[in-house]
Amino acid sequence: ACAQGCGVTYCDERCASEHFSSGGHRIACVGPLESYSHPVAALKLACAKDDDGDGLLALLTETVARCVARAEEDAAEEDGREPAGEGGGGFLRRAGAHWFVRGPSSLPAARLESYATLVSDALDAAARDGTCAEDAKRAVLGGDATRAVSELVGLLSRNQLSVVVATNKPAAAAAAPPAAAPS
């Protein structure tokens, strides 16, 4: 489980440590937050609520957190040189995923703007709290958060990436018909 107390579970301590240090969990973890009104908590609650029922906001959140963590690593490797603020598609092109980026998403503008606001507010708060670097946030979102989110959503939806919820029930038990009531 997450050492910060947010409730995320991992297969082992190594996976938890890796996801926290370079996988983006440090940026999106709600464990150390004191209030649900914090923008990171608001984003995570919106992910859990999932009004659209497709898990896209949760996947977008994880993708952005991982991209920010990667941008921080890249900046550290380049001796502190700030990454260019070119937004989601530009960052992905530099990260080697350029063949997946085919322009903006076809989702309704209101949904993209809502996602962009949630993600941008959460990253602003994370930068203020010191859990993400401001220059890494700029590298991922650039100057237009809606465009960057649109490009990332396009990447995720065009490649049919989705969130899968696992269960601990064995498949046979889940498929078995209910037992008859005793007579």
Salt bridges, closest charged atoms under 4 A:
ASP51 OD1 - LYS49 NZ 3.94
ASP52 OD2 - ARG111 NE 2.97
ASP54 OD2 - ARG111 NH2 2.53
GLU62 OE2 - HIS19 NE2 2.78
GLU62 OE2 - ARG66 NE 2.56
GLU72 OE1 - ARG26 NH2 2.61
ASP74 OD1 - ARG70 NE 3.09
GLU78 OE1 - ARG81 NH2 2.92
GLU82 OE1 - ARG138 NH2 2.62
GLU86 OE2 - ARG94 NH1 2.34
ASP124 OD1 - LYS137 NZ 2.39
ASP129 OD2 - HIS38 NE2 2.66
GLU134 OE2 - LYS137 NZ 3.43
GLU134 OE2 - ARG138 NH1 3.86
GLU151 OE2 - ARG147 NH2 3.26
